[in-house]
Amino acid sequence: MRVISGECKGRPLKAVPGQGTRPTTDKIKESLFNIIGPYFEGGLGLDLYGGSGGLGIEALSRGMDKIIFVDRDAKATEVMKSNLKACGYEEQSEVYKIESHRALKALKKREFAFDLVLLDPPYARQRIAEDIKKLDEYGLLNRDVQVVAEHDPSVRLPQAIGNLKKVREENYGSTTISLYRLQGQ
């Protein structure tokens, strides 16, 4: 696992030990960022199920200003912090060990508004539609936000969730990527 492009291109990233975290493959990561970027001119992002931090670190490498990383697993947050340090992104990130629904409530209190949201939960425990609905309800999304969900192909996400509309869906074998944007954008 490595950073695909940007200022940290080629930098190796550690994976979370064990079977509880499924890192996004380099091929899927490259395809995902070609769809949503491939590069950014700043902005604030949220990696809600951070795992090793690979997706959020890729976004930082490609130009995002800051990423908030969330994962409920202690091993994952340790690996995430290590990967952020190896890439020199400690100052451009915040890492929290907390459940997604509690994290969203805390982010609402801090009045964040995100330009990019990455949702890659464990396939067996996904609650993507609920998380997207809360992001919208809590006012955590900027007008031009891109919400990217990585999920099992058997999971059928709705065409619309709150004020967000699915604008693209791509299948990559055992992984599907769904992209949502605010309606009218």
Contact map, one row per residue, 1 for C-alpha under 8 A:
11100000000111100000000011000000000000000000000000000000000000000000000000000000000000000000000000000000000000000000000000000000000000000000000000000000000000000000000000000000000000000
11110000111110000000000001000000000000000000000000000100000000000000000000000000000000000000000000000000000000000000000000000000000000000000000000000000000000000000000000000000000000000
11111001111110000000000000000000000000000000000000000100110010000000000000000000000000000000000000000000000000000000000000000000000000000000000000000000000000000000000000000000000000000
01111101110000000000000001001100000000000000000000000000010000000000000000000000000000000000000000000000000000000000000000000000000000000000000000000000000000000000000000000000000000000
00111111110000000000000000000000000000000000000000000000010011000000000000000000000000000000000000000000000000000000000000000000000000000000000000000000000000000000000000000000000000000
00011111100000000000000000000000000000100000000000000000010011100000000000000000000000000000000000000000000000000000000000000000000000000000000000000000000000000000000000000000000000000
00001111100000000000000000000000000000000000000000000000000011000000000000000000000000000000000000000000000000000000000000000000000000000000000000000000000000000000000000000000000000000
00111111111000000000000000000000000000000000000000000000000010000000000000000000000000100000000000000000000000000000000000000000000000000000000000000000000000000000000000000000000000000
01111111111000000000000000000000000000000000000000000000000010000000000000000000000000000000000000000000000000000000000000000000000000000000000000000000000000000000000000000000000000000
01111001111100000000000000000000000000000000000000000000000000000000000000000000000000000000000000000000000000000000000000000000000000000000000000000000000000000000000000000000000000000
01100001111110000000000000000000000000000000000000000000000000000000000000000000000000100000000000000000000000000000000000000000000000000000000000000000000000000000000000000000000000000
11100000011111000000000000000000000000000000000000000000000000000000000000000000000000000000000000000000000000000000000000000000000000000000000000000000000000000000000000000000000000000
11100000001111100000000000000000000000000000000000010100000000000000000000000000001000000000000000000000000000000000000000000000000000000000000000000000000000000000000000000000000000000
10000000000111110000000000000000000000000000000000010000000000000000000000000010011000000000000000000000000000000000000000000000000000000000000000000000000000000000000000000000000000000
10000000000011111000001000000000000000000000000000010000000000000000000000000010000000000000000000000000000000000000000000000000000000000000000000000000000000000000000000000000000000000
00000000000001111100100000000000000000000000000000110000000000000000000000110010000000000000000000000000000000000000000000000000000000000000000000000000000000000000000000000000000000000
00000000000000111110100000000000000000000000000000000000000000000000000000100000000000000000000000000000000000000000000000000000000000000000000000000000000000000000000000000000000000000
00000000000000011111100000000000000000000000000000000000000000000000000000000000000000000000000000000000000000000000000000000000000000000000000000000000000000000000000000000000000000000
00000000000000001111110000000000000000000000000000000000000000000000000000000000000000000000000000000000000000000000000000000000000000000000000000000000000000000000000000000000000000000
00000000000000000111110000000000000000000000000000000000000000000000000000000000000000000000000000000000000000000000000001000000000000000000000000000000000000000000000000000000000000000
00000000000000011111111000000000000000000000000000100000000000000000000000010000000000000000000000000000000000000000000001000000000000000000000000000000000000000000000000000000000000000
00000000000000000011111100000000000000000000000000100000000000000000000000000000000000000000000000000000000000000000000001000000000000000000000000000000000000000000000000000000000000000
00000000000000100000111110000000000000000000000000110100000000000000000000000000000000000000000000000000000000000000000000000000000000000000000000000000000000000000000000000000000000000
00000000000000000000011111011000000000000000000000000110000000000000000000000000000000000000000000000000000000000000000000000000000000000000000000000000000000000000000000000000000000000
10000000000000000000001111111000000000000000000000000000000000000000000000000000000000000000000000000000000000000000000000000000000000000000000000000000000000000000000000000000000000000
11010000000000000000000111111100000000000000000000000000000000000000000000000000000000000000000000000000000000000000000000000000000000000000000000000000000000000000000000000000000000000
00000000000000000000000011111110000000000000000000000000000000000000000000000000000000000000000000000000000000000000000000000000000000000000000000000000000000000000000000000000000000000
00000000000000000000000111111111000000000000000000000000000000000000000000000000000000000000000000000000000000000000000000000000000000000000000000000000000000000000000000010000000000000
00010000000000000000000111111111100000000000000000000010000000000000000000000000000000000000000000000000000000000000000000000000000000000000000000000000000000000000000000000000000000000
00010000000000000000000001111111110000000000000000000000000000000000000000000000000000000000000000000000000000000000000000000000000000000000000000000000000000000000000000000000000000000
00000000000000000000000000111111111000000000000000000000000000000000000000000000000000000000000000000000000000000000000000000000000000000000000000000000000000000000000000000000000000000
00000000000000000000000000011111111100000000000000000000000000000000000000000000000000000000000000000000000000000000000000000000000000000000000000000000000000000000000000000000100000000
00000000000000000000000000001111111111100000000000000000000000000000000000000000000000000000000000000000000000000000000000000000000000000000000000000000000000000000000000000000000000000
00000000000000000000000000000111111111000000000000000000000000000000000000000000000000000000000000000000000000000000000000000000000000000000000000000000000000000000000000000000000000000
00000000000000000000000000000011111111000000000000000000000000000000000000000000000000000000000000000000000000000000000000000000000000000000000000000000000000000000000000000000000000000
00000000000000000000000000000001111111000000000000000000000000000000000000000000000000000000000000000000000000000000000000000000000000000000000001000000000000000000000000000000000000000
00000000000000000000000000000000111111110000000000000000000000000000000000000000000000000000000000000000000000000000000000000000000000000000000000000000000000000000000000000000000000000
00000000000000000000000000000000111111110000000000000000000001000000000000000000000000000000000000000000000000000000000000000000000000000000000000000000000000000000000000000000000000000
00000100000000000000000000000000100011111000000000000000001001100000000000000000000000000000000000000000000000000000000000000000000000000000000000000000000000000000000000000000000000000
00000000000000000000000000000000000011111110000000000000001001110000000000000000000000000000000000000000000000000000000000000000000000000000000000000000000000000000000000000000000000000
00000000000000000000000000000000000000111110000000000000000000110000000000000000000000000000000000000000000000000000000000000000000000000000000000000000000000000000000000000000000000000
00000000000000000000000000000000000000011111000000000000000000111100000000000000000000000000000000000000000000000000000000000000000000000000000000000000000000000000000000000000000000000
00000000000000000000000000000000000000011111100000000000000000011100000000000000000000000000000000000000000000000111000000000000000000000000000000000000000000000000000000000000000000000
00000000000000000000000000000000000000000111110000000000000000011111000000000000000000000000000000000000000000001111000000000000000000000000000000000000000000000000000000000000000000000
00000000000000000000000000000000000000000011111000000001000000010111000000000000000000000000000000000000000000000111110000000000000000000000000000000000000000000000000000000000000000000
00000000000000000000000000000000000000000001111100000001000000000011110000000000000000000000000000000000000000000101110000000000000000000000000000000000000000000000000000000000000000000
00000000000000000000000000000000000000000000111111001011000000000011110000000000000000000000000000000000000000000000111000000000000000000000000000000000000000000000000000000000000000000
00000000000000000000000000000000000000000000011111000000000000000001111000000000000000000000000000010000000000000000111110000000000000000000000000000000000000000000000000000000000000000
00000000000000000000000000000000000000000000001111100000000000000000111100000000000000000000000000010000000000000000011110000000000000000000000000000000000000000000000000000000000000000
00000000000000000000000000000000000000000000001111111111000000000000111000011001000000000000000000000000000000000000000100000000000000000000000000000000000000000000000000000000000000000
00000000000000010000111000000000000000000000000011111100000000000000001010011011000000000000000000000000000000000000000000000000000000000000000000000000000000000000000000000000000000000
00000000000011110000001000000000000000000000000001111100000000000000000000011011001000000000000000000000000000000000000000000000000000000000000000000000000000000000000000000000000000000
00000000000000000000000000000000000000000000001001111111100000000000100000000011001100000000000000000000000000000000000000000000000000000000000000000000000000000000000000000000000000000
01100000000010000000001100000000000000000000000001111111110000000000000000000000000000000000000000000000000000000000000000000000000000000000000000000000000000000000000000000000000000000
00000000000000000000000100001000000000000000001001001111111000000000000000000000000000000000000000000000000000000000010000000000000000000000000000000000000000000000000000000000000000000
00000000000000000000000000000000000000000000111001001111111100000010100000000000000000000000000000000000000000000000010000000000000000000000000000000000000000000000000000000000000000000
00100000000000000000000000000000000000000000000000001111111110000000000000000000000100001000000000000000000000000000000000000000000000000000000000000000000000000000000000000000000000000
00111100000000000000000000000000000000000000000000000111111111000000000000000000000000000000000000000000000000000000000000000000000000000000000000000000000000000000000000000000000000000
00000000000000000000000000000000000000110000000000000011111111110000000000000000000000000000000000000000000000000000000000000000000000000000000000000000000000000000000000000000000000000
00000000000000000000000000000000000000000000000000000001111111111110000000000000000000001001000000000000000000000000000000000000000000000000000000000000000000000000000000000000000000000
00101111100000000000000000000000000000000000000000000000111111110000000000000000000000000000000000000000000000000000000000000000000000000000000000000000000000000000000000000000000000000
00001110000000000000000000000000000001110000000000000000011111110000000000000000000000000000000000000000000000000000000000000000000000000000000000000000000000000000000000000000000000000
00000100000000000000000000000000000000111100000000000000001111111000000000000000000000000000000000000000000000000000000000000000000000000000000000000000000000000000000000000000000000000
00000000000000000000000000000000000000011111100000000000001111111110000000000000000000000000000000000000000000000000000000000000000000000000000000000000000000000000000000000000000000000
00000000000000000000000000000000000000000111000000000000000100111110000000000000000000000001000000000000000000000000000000000000000000000000000000000000000000000000000000000000000000000
00000000000000000000000000000000000000000111100000000000000100011111000000000000000000000001100000000000000000000000000000000000000000000000000000000000000000000000000000000000000000000
00000000000000000000000000000000000000000001111000000001000100011111100000000000000000000001110000000000000000000000000000000000000000000000000000000000000000000000000000000000000000000
00000000000000000000000000000000000000000001111100000000000000000111110000000000000000000000111100000000000000000000000000000000000000000000000000000000000000000000000000000000000000000
00000000000000000000000000000000000000000000011111001001000000000011111000000000000000000000111100000000000000000000000000000000000000000000000000000000000000000000000000000000000000000
00000000000000000000000000000000000000000000011111000000000000000001111100001000000000000000001111110010000000000000000000000000000000000000000000000000000000000000000000000000000000000
00000000000000000000000000000000000000000000000111100000000000000000111111011000000000000000000111110000000000000000000000000000000000000000000000000000000000000000000000000000000000000
00000000000000000000000000000000000000000000000010000000000000000000011111011000000000000000000111110000000000000000000000000000000000000000000000000000000000000000000000000000000000000
00000000000000000000000000000000000000000000000000100000000000000000001111111000000000000000000011000000000000000000000000000000000000000000000000000000000000000000000000000000000000000
00000000000000000000000000000000000000000000000000000000000000000000001111111100000000000000000010000000000000000000000000000000000000000000000000000000000000000000000000000000000000000
00000000000000011000000000000000000000000000000000000000000000000000000011111110000000000000000000000000000000000000000000000000000000000000000000000000000000000000000000000000000000000
00000000000000010000100000000000000000000000000001110000000000000000001111111111000000000000000000000000000000000000000000000000000000000000000000000000000000000000000000000000000000000
00000000000000000000000000000000000000000000000001110000000000000000011111111111100000000000001110000000000000000000000000000000000000000000000000000000000000000000000000000000000000000
00000000000000000000000000000000000000000000000000000000000000000000000001111111110000000000000000000000000000000000000000000000000000000000000000000000000000000000000000000000000000000
00000000000001110000000000000000000000000000000000111000000000000000000000111111111000000000000000000000000000000000000000000000000000000000000000000000000000000000000000000000000000000
00000000000000000000000000000000000000000000000001111000000000000000000000011111111100000000001000000000000000000000000000000000000000000000000000000000000000000000000000000000000000000
00000000000000000000000000000000000000000000000000000000000000000000000000001111111110000100001000000000000000000000000000000000000000000000000000000000000000000000000000000000000000000
00000000000001000000000000000000000000000000000000000000000000000000000000000111111111000000000000000000000000000000000000000000000000000000000000000000000000000000000000000000000000000
00000000000011000000000000000000000000000000000000011000000000000000000000000011111111100000000000000000000000000000000000000000000000000000000000000000000000000000000000000000000000000
00000000000000000000000000000000000000000000000000001000100000000000000000000001111111111100100000000000000000000000000000000000000000000000000000000000000000000000000000000000000000000
00000000000000000000000000000000000000000000000000000000000000000000000000000000111111111100000000000000000000000000000000000000000000000000000000000000000000000000000000000000000000000
00000000000000000000000000000000000000000000000000000000000000000000000000000000011111111000000000000000000000000000000000000000000000000000000000000000000000000000000000000000000000000
00000001001000000000000000000000000000000000000000000000000000000000000000000000001111111000000000000000000000000000000000000000000000000000000000000000000000000000000000000000000000000
00000000000000000000000000000000000000000000000000000000000000000000000000000000000111111110000000000000000000000000000000000000000000000000000000000000000000000000000000000000000000000
00000000000000000000000000000000000000000000000000000000100100000000000000000000000111111111100000000000000000000000000000000000000000000000000000000000000000000000000000000000000000000
00000000000000000000000000000000000000000000000000000000000000000000000000000000100110011111110000000000000000000000000000000000000000000000000000000000000000000000000000000000000000000
00000000000000000000000000000000000000000000000000000000000000000000000000000000000000011111110000000000000000000000000000000000000000000000000000000000000000000000000000000000000000000
00000000000000000000000000000000000000000000000000000000000100001110000000000000000000001111110000000000000000000000000000000000000000000000000000000000000000000000000000000000000000000
00000000000000000000000000000000000000000000000000000000000000000111100000000000000100001111111000000000000000000000000000000000000000000000000000000000000000000000000000000000000000000
00000000000000000000000000000000000000000000000000000000000000000011100000000000000000000111111100000000000000000000000000000000000000000000000000000000000000000000000000000000000000000
00000000000000000000000000000000000000000000000000000000000000000001110000001001100000000000111110000000000000000000000000000000000000000000000000000000000000000000000000000000000000000
00000000000000000000000000000000000000000000000000000000000000000001111100001000000000000000011111000000000000000000000000000000000000000000000000000000000000000000000000000000000000000
00000000000000000000000000000000000000000000000000000000000000000000011111001000000000000000001111100000000000000000000000000000000000000000000000000000000000000000000000000000000000000
00000000000000000000000000000000000000000000000000000000000000000000011110000000000000000000000111110110000000000000000000000000000000000000000000000000000000000000000000000000000000000
00000000000000000000000000000000000000000000000000000000000000000000011100000000000000000000000011111110000000000000000000000000000000000000000000000000000000000000000000000000000000000
00000000000000000000000000000000000000000000000110000000000000000000011100000000000000000000000001111111000000000000000000000000001000000000000000000000000000000000000000000000000000000
00000000000000000000000000000000000000000000000000000000000000000000000000000000000000000000000000111111100000000000000000000000001000000000000000000000000000000000000000000000000000000
00000000000000000000000000000000000000000000000000000000000000000000000000000000000000000000000001111111110000000000000000000000000000000000000000000000000000000000000000000000000000000
00000000000000000000000000000000000000000000000000000000000000000000010000000000000000000000000001111111111000000000000000000000000000000000000000000000000000000000000000000000000000000
00000000000000000000000000000000000000000000000000000000000000000000000000000000000000000000000000011111111100000000000000000000000001100100000000000000000000000000000000000000000000000
00000000000000000000000000000000000000000000000000000000000000000000000000000000000000000000000000001111111110000000000000000000000000000100000000000000000000000000000000000000000000000
00000000000000000000000000000000000000000000000000000000000000000000000000000000000000000000000000000111111111000000000000000000000000000000000000000000000000000000000000000000000000000
00000000000000000000000000000000000000000000000000000000000000000000000000000000000000000000000000000011111111110000000000000000000000000001000000000000000000000000000000000000000000000
00000000000000000000000000000000000000000000000000000000000000000000000000000000000000000000000000000001111111110000000000000000000000000111000000000000000000000000000000000000000000000
00000000000000000000000000000000000000000000000000000000000000000000000000000000000000000000000000000000111111100000000000000000000000000000000000000000000000000000000000000000000000000
00000000000000000000000000000000000000000000000000000000000000000000000000000000000000000000000000000000011111110000000000000000000000000000000000000000000000000000000000000000000000000
00000000000000000000000000000000000000000000000000000000000000000000000000000000000000000000000000000000001111111000000000000000000000000011000000000000000000000000000000000000000000000
00000000000000000000000000000000000000000000000000000000000000000000000000000000000000000000000000000000001101111100000000000000000000000001100000000000000000000000000000000000000000000
00000000000000000000000000000000000000000001000000000000000000000000000000000000000000000000000000000000000000111110000000000000000000000011110000000000000000000000000000000000000000000
00000000000000000000000000000000000000000011110000000000000000000000000000000000000000000000000000000000000000011111100000000000000000000001110010000000000000000000000000000000000000000
00000000000000000000000000000000000000000011100000000000000000000000000000000000000000000000000000000000000000001111100000000000000000000000111111000000000000000000000000000000000000000
00000000000000000000000000000000000000000011110000000000000000000000000000000000000000000000000000000000000000000111110000000000000000000000000011110000000000000000000000000000000000000
00000000000000000000000000000000000000000000111100000000000000000000000000000000000000000000000000000000000000000111111000000000000000000000000011110000000000000000000000000000000000000
00000000000000000000000000000000000000000000111110000011000000000000000000000000000000000000000000000000000000000001111100000000000000000000000000111000000000000000000000000000000000000
00000000000000000000000000000000000000000000001110000000000000000000000000000000000000000000000000000000000000000000111110000001000000000000000000111100000000000000000000000000000000000
00000000000000000000000000000000000000000000000111000000000000000000000000000000000000000000000000000000000000000000011111000000000000000000000000001110000000000000000000000000000000000
00000000000000000000000000000000000000000000000110000000000000000000000000000000000000000000000000000000000000000000001111101111000000000000000000000110000000000000000000000000000000000
00000000000000000001110000000000000000000000000000000000000000000000000000000000000000000000000000000000000000000000000111111100000000000000000000000000000000000000000000000000000000000
00000000000000000000000000000000000000000000000000000000000000000000000000000000000000000000000000000000000000000000000011111100000000000000000000000011000000000000000000000000000000000
00000000000000000000000000000000000000000000000000000000000000000000000000000000000000000000000000000000000000000000000001111100000000000000000000000000000000000000000000000000000000000
00000000000000000000000000000000000000000000000000000000000000000000000000000000000000000000000000000000000000000000000011111110000000000000000000000000000000000000000000000000000000000
00000000000000000000000000000000000000000000000000000000000000000000000000000000000000000000000000000000000000000000000011111111000000000000000000000010000000000000000000000000000000000
00000000000000000000000000000000000000000000000000000000000000000000000000000000000000000000000000000000000000000000000010001111111000000000000000000000000000000000000000000000000000000
00000000000000000000000000000000000000000000000000000000000000000000000000000000000000000000000000000000000000000000001010000111111100000000000000001000000000000000000000000000000000000
00000000000000000000000000000000000000000000000000000000000000000000000000000000000000000000000000000000000000000000000000000011111110000000000000000000000011001000000000000000000000000
00000000000000000000000000000000000000000000000000000000000000000000000000000000000000000000000000000000000000000000000000000011111111000000000000000000000000000000000000000000000000000
00000000000000000000000000000000000000000000000000000000000000000000000000000000000000000000000000011000000000000000000000000011111111100000000000000000000000000000000000000000000000000
00000000000000000000000000000000000000000000000000000000000000000000000000000000000000000000000000000000000000000000000000000001111111110000000000100000000000001000000000000000000000000
00000000000000000000000000000000000000000000000000000000000000000000000000000000000000000000000000000000000000000000000000000000111111111000000000000000000000001100000000000000000000000
00000000000000000000000000000000000000000000000000000000000000000000000000000000000000000000000000000001000000000000000000000000011111111100000000000000000000000000000000000000000000000
00000000000000000000000000000000000000000000000000000000000000000000000000000000000000000000000000000001000000000000000000000000001111111111100000000000000000000000000000000000000000000
00000000000000000000000000000000000000000000000000000000000000000000000000000000000000000000000000000000000000000000000000000000000111111111100000000000000000000111000000000000000000000
00000000000000000000000000000000000000000000000000000000000000000000000000000000000000000000000000000000000000000000000000000000000011111111000000000000000000000100000000000000000000000
00000000000000000000000000000000000000000000000000000000000000000000000000000000000000000000000000000001100100000000000000000000000001111111000000000000000000000000000000000000000000000
00000000000000000000000000000000000000000000000000000000000000000000000000000000000000000000000000000000000100101000000000000000000000111111100000000000000000000000000000000000000000000
00000000000000000000000000000000000000000000000000000000000000000000000000000000000000000000000000000000001100111100000000000000000000111111110000000000000000000000000000000000000000000
00000000000000000000000000000000000000000000000000000000000000000000000000000000000000000000000000000000000000011110000000000000000000110011111010000000000000000000000000000000000000000
00000000000000000000000000000000000000000000000000000000000000000000000000000000000000000000000000000000000000001110000000000000000000000001111110000000000000000000000000000000000000000
00000000000000000000000000000000000000000000000000000000000000000000000000000000000000000000000000000000000000000010000000000000000000000000111110000000000000000000000000000000000001001
00000000000000000000000000000000000000000000000000000000000000000000000000000000000000000000000000000000000000000010000000000000000000000000011111000000000000000000000000000000000011001
00000000000000000000000000000000000000000000000000000000000000000000000000000000000000000000000000000000000000000111100000000000000000000000111111100000000000000000000000000000000011000
00000000000000000000000000000000000100000000000000000000000000000000000000000000000000000000000000000000000000000011100000000000000000000000000111110000000000000000000000000000001110000
00000000000000000000000000000000000000000000000000000000000000000000000000000000000000000000000000000000000000000001111000000000000100000000000011111000000000000000000000000000001110000
00000000000000000000000000000000000000000000000000000000000000000000000000000000000000000000000000000000000000000001111000000000000000000000000001111100000000000000000000000000111100000
00000000000000000000000000000000000000000000000000000000000000000000000000000000000000000000000000000000000000000000011100000001000000000000000000111110000000000000000000000000111000000
00000000000000000000000000000000000000000000000000000000000000000000000000000000000000000000000000000000000000000000001110000000000000000000000000011111000000000000000000000011110000000
00000000000000000000000000000000000000000000000000000000000000000000000000000000000000000000000000000000000000000000000110100100000000000000000000001111101000000000000000000011110000000
00000000000000000000000000000000000000000000000000000000000000000000000000000000000000000000000000000000000000000000000000100000000000000000000000000111111000000000000000000111000000000
00000000000000000000000000000000000000000000000000000000000000000000000000000000000000000000000000000000000000000000000000000000000000000000000000000011111100000000000000101111000000000
00000000000000000000000000000000000000000000000000000000000000000000000000000000000000000000000000000000000000000000000000000000000000000000000000000001111100000000000000000000000000000
00000000000000000000000000000000000000000000000000000000000000000000000000000000000000000000000000000000000000000000000000000000000000000000000000000011111110000000000000000000000000000
00000000000000000000000000000000000000000000000000000000000000000000000000000000000000000000000000000000000000000000000000000000000000000000000000000000111111000000000000000000000000000
00000000000000000000000000000000000000000000000000000000000000000000000000000000000000000000000000000000000000000000000000000000100000000000000000000000001111100000000000000000010000000
00000000000000000000000000000000000000000000000000000000000000000000000000000000000000000000000000000000000000000000000000000000100000000000000000000000000111111000010000000000000000000
00000000000000000000000000000000000000000000000000000000000000000000000000000000000000000000000000000000000000000000000000000000000000000000000000000000000011111000110000000000000000000
00000000000000000000000000000000000000000000000000000000000000000000000000000000000000000000000000000000000000000000000000000000000000000000000000000000000001111111110000000000000000000
00000000000000000000000000000000000000000000000000000000000000000000000000000000000000000000000000000000000000000000000000000000100110000000000000000000000001111111100000000000000000000
00000000000000000000000000000000000000000000000000000000000000000000000000000000000000000000000000000000000000000000000000000000000010011000000000000000000000011111000000000000000000000
00000000000000000000000000000000000000000000000000000000000000000000000000000000000000000000000000000000000000000000000000000000000000010000000000000000000000011111100000000000000001100
00000000000000000000000000000000000000000000000000000000000000000000000000000000000000000000000000000000000000000000000000000000000000010000000000000000000000011111110000000000000111100
00000000000000000000000000000000000000000000000000000000000000000000000000000000000000000000000000000000000000000000000000000000000000000000000000000000000000111011111000000000000111100
00000000000000000000000000000000000000000000000000000000000000000000000000000000000000000000000000000000000000000000000000000000000000000000000000000000000001110001111110000000011110000
00000000000000000000000000000000000000000000000000000000000000000000000000000000000000000000000000000000000000000000000000000000000000000000000000000000000000000000111110000000011110000
00000000000000000000000000000000000000000000000000000000000000000000000000000000000000000000000000000000000000000000000000000000000000000000000000000000000000000000011111000000011100000
00000000000000000000000000000000000000000000000000000000000000000000000000000000000000000000000000000000000000000000000000000000000000000000000000000000000000000000011111100001111000000
00000000000000000000000000000000000000000000000000000000000000000000000000000000000000000000000000000000000000000000000000000000000000000000000000000000000000000000000111110001110000000
00000000000000000000000000000000000000000000000000000000000000000000000000000000000000000000000000000000000000000000000000000000000000000000000000000000100000000000000011111111100000000
00000000000000000000000000010000000000000000000000000000000000000000000000000000000000000000000000000000000000000000000000000000000000000000000000000000000000000000000001111111100000000
00000000000000000000000000000000000000000000000000000000000000000000000000000000000000000000000000000000000000000000000000000000000000000000000000000000100000000000000000111111000000000
00000000000000000000000000000000000000000000000000000000000000000000000000000000000000000000000000000000000000000000000000000000000000000000000000000001100000000000000000111111000000000
00000000000000000000000000000000000000000000000000000000000000000000000000000000000000000000000000000000000000000000000000000000000000000000000000000111100000000000000000111111100000000
00000000000000000000000000000000000000000000000000000000000000000000000000000000000000000000000000000000000000000000000000000000000000000000000000000111100000000000000011111111110000000
00000000000000000000000000000001000000000000000000000000000000000000000000000000000000000000000000000000000000000000000000000000000000000000000000011110000000000000000011110011111000000
00000000000000000000000000000000000000000000000000000000000000000000000000000000000000000000000000000000000000000000000000000000000000000000000000011110000010000000011111000001111100000
00000000000000000000000000000000000000000000000000000000000000000000000000000000000000000000000000000000000000000000000000000000000000000000000001111000000000000000011110000000111110000
00000000000000000000000000000000000000000000000000000000000000000000000000000000000000000000000000000000000000000000000000000000000000000000000001110000000000000001111100000000011111000
00000000000000000000000000000000000000000000000000000000000000000000000000000000000000000000000000000000000000000000000000000000000000000000000111100000000000000001111000000000001111101
00000000000000000000000000000000000000000000000000000000000000000000000000000000000000000000000000000000000000000000000000000000000000000000001110000000000000000011100000000000000111111
00000000000000000000000000000000000000000000000000000000000000000000000000000000000000000000000000000000000000000000000000000000000000000000000000000000000000000011100000000000000011111
00000000000000000000000000000000000000000000000000000000000000000000000000000000000000000000000000000000000000000000000000000000000000000000000000000000000000000000000000000000000001111
00000000000000000000000000000000000000000000000000000000000000000000000000000000000000000000000000000000000000000000000000000000000000000000001100000000000000000000000000000000000011111
